[in-house]
Amino acid sequence: MVGGLGGLGRRKRLQPTADINVTSLVDVAFVLLIIFMITTPLLENSMNLVIPSSGATNPPINALQVQTVSIDRAETIRLNSHEVDSETLTRQLAQLKQANPDVAVVIRPDRELPVQKLIMLMDTLRRAQITKVGIATRAETK
C-alpha cells in the first residue's frame, strides 16, 4: 500500500544544500564596523604622553658663550638687545657659530607670539647650525 496513501508515507531524501547562511556573518560584520567607527575617533583624539626625563647632567655653559635672541609680538627680533632683521640674524648667528662652535642661544619669545613665528626663528638657528638652544620662560605665580 505504498501508493494508496498519496505519498504521505514516502520519505524525502535530505540532500545537502550548497548555500551558506550568511545572515549571522553579516550581523557580526556590521557590529564590528560600528565598533570601529566609534572607537577610531577616540583613539585619534586622546593622547597619553609621558614626558621624557634624563638623569644626565648637561655640561656647564660659559655665560660669555650665551647669546640672547628676543622676539616680541610685533615680530621685532633682537640679538643681544640690537634690533636685526631675519637675514641679518642668520648671517650674524652663522658668524658667531664659526667664531665659537660651542655658542649657545636663548630665545626669549613674547607670550602672545604665534607659535609659527617661534618655529621660524628656530629654523633660522638650525640654518646657522646652532644646536645649543633654550627657550626662556618665567615661573607662574599663583
GIURJO-V96032 format. One record per backbone hydrogen bond with DSSP energy under -0.5 kcal/mol. NH is the residue of the N-H (numbers start at 1). CO is the residue of the C=O. E is the energy in kcal/mol with one decimal. If there is no record, write none. Layout:
<<NH:CO:E> <NH:CO:E>>
This chain:
<<5:1:-0.5> <6:3:-0.8> <7:2:-0.5> <8:5:-0.7> <10:7:-0.6> <15:13:-0.5> <22:20:-0.9> <26:22:-2.4> <27:23:-2.0> <28:24:-2.1> <29:25:-2.1> <30:26:-2.4> <31:27:-2.1> <32:28:-2.4> <33:29:-2.2> <34:30:-2.4> <35:31:-2.3> <36:32:-2.5> <37:33:-2.3> <38:34:-1.8> <39:35:-2.5> <40:36:-2.1> <41:37:-0.6> <42:38:-0.7> <43:39:-2.0> <44:40:-1.8> <45:41:-1.8> <46:42:-1.6> <49:47:-0.7> <51:49:-0.6> <65:62:-1.7> <66:63:-0.8> <67:65:-0.5> <67:104:-3.1> <69:106:-2.7> <70:68:-0.5> <70:78:-2.7> <71:108:-1.9> <72:76:-1.5> <75:72:-2.2> <77:75:-0.5> <77:84:-0.6> <78:70:-2.8> <79:82:-2.8> <80:68:-3.2> <80:78:-0.6> <82:79:-1.4> <83:81:-0.5> <84:77:-2.5> <89:85:-2.4> <90:86:-2.1> <91:87:-2.2> <92:88:-2.9> <93:89:-2.7> <94:90:-2.1> <95:91:-2.0> <96:92:-2.3> <97:93:-2.4> <98:94:-2.1> <99:95:-2.4> <100:96:-2.4> <103:100:-1.7> <104:65:-2.3> <105:132:-2.8> <106:67:-2.9> <107:105:-0.5> <107:134:-3.4> <108:69:-3.0> <109:107:-0.6> <110:71:-1.5> <113:110:-1.5> <117:114:-0.8> <118:114:-1.2> <119:115:-2.3> <120:116:-2.2> <121:117:-1.8> <122:118:-2.2> <123:119:-2.2> <124:120:-1.7> <125:121:-1.7> <126:122:-2.0> <127:123:-2.4> <128:124:-1.5> <129:126:-1.6> <130:125:-2.5> <131:129:-0.6> <132:103:-0.5> <133:131:-1.2> <134:105:-2.4> <136:107:-3.1> <136:134:-0.5>>
